[in-house]
């Protein structure tokens, strides 16, 4: 069991509660997990990118302006 509070696990019951349209009961928890896991994960990834956009843009700008930090050491 993962005790790291920063790591979220996919709990089907929670996913159903949070994302079931109009709270329509879904009889099969396995089917609910299958149907909802990917869209929920995609939404979480999109949210992470939005929350971290400034840091990503800053890193990309640095590389554009200065190149890769260890580029002179590359052998290819």
C-alpha positions in Angstrom: 0.0 0.0 0.0 1.3 3.4 -0.9 1.4 5.8 2.1 2.7 8.8 0.1 0.0 11.5 0.4 1.1 13.1 -2.8 0.2 10.0 -4.8 -3.4 9.6 -5.8 -4.9 6.1 -6.4 -7.8 5.3 -8.6 -10.6 4.4 -6.3 -13.6 3.3 -8.4 -16.2 4.3 -5.8 -14.7 7.8 -5.5 -14.5 8.1 -9.3 -18.1 7.1 -9.6 -19.2 9.6 -6.9 -17.1 12.5 -8.5 -17.8 11.8 -12.2 -21.1 10.0 -12.6 -23.2 12.3 -14.8 -26.2 13.5 -12.8 -25.2 10.9 -10.1 -26.8 8.1 -12.2 -26.2 4.8 -10.4 -23.7 2.6 -12.2 -24.5 -1.0 -11.3 -21.2 -2.6 -12.1 -18.2 -1.1 -10.3 -15.7 -2.8 -12.7 -17.5 -1.3 -15.7 -17.5 2.1 -14.1 -13.8 1.8 -13.4 -13.1 0.8 -17.0 -15.3 3.6 -18.5 -14.1 6.4 -16.2 -10.5 5.7 -15.4 -9.0 7.0 -18.7 -11.1 10.2 -19.0 -10.4 11.0 -15.4 -6.7 10.4 -15.8 -6.6 12.5 -19.0 -8.4 15.3 -17.1 -5.9 15.1 -14.2 -3.0 15.2 -16.7 -4.4 18.3 -18.4 -5.0 19.9 -15.0 -1.4 19.2 -14.0 -0.1 20.7 -17.2 -2.2 23.8 -16.6 -1.1 24.1 -13.0 2.6 23.8 -14.0 2.5 25.7 -17.3 4.6 28.6 -16.0 7.4 26.3 -14.9 7.3 24.4 -18.2 7.4 27.6 -20.2 10.2 28.9 -18.2 12.3 25.7 -18.7 11.6 25.7 -22.4 12.5 29.4 -22.7 15.8 28.7 -20.9 16.7 25.9 -23.4 15.7 28.0 -26.3 17.9 30.9 -25.1 20.9 28.9 -23.8 20.7 25.5 -25.3 20.8 22.2 -23.4 23.0 22.5 -20.3 25.1 19.5 -21.1 25.0 19.7 -24.9 28.8 20.2 -25.3 29.4 16.9 -23.5 27.2 14.9 -25.8 29.0 12.4 -28.0 26.2 12.1 -30.7 
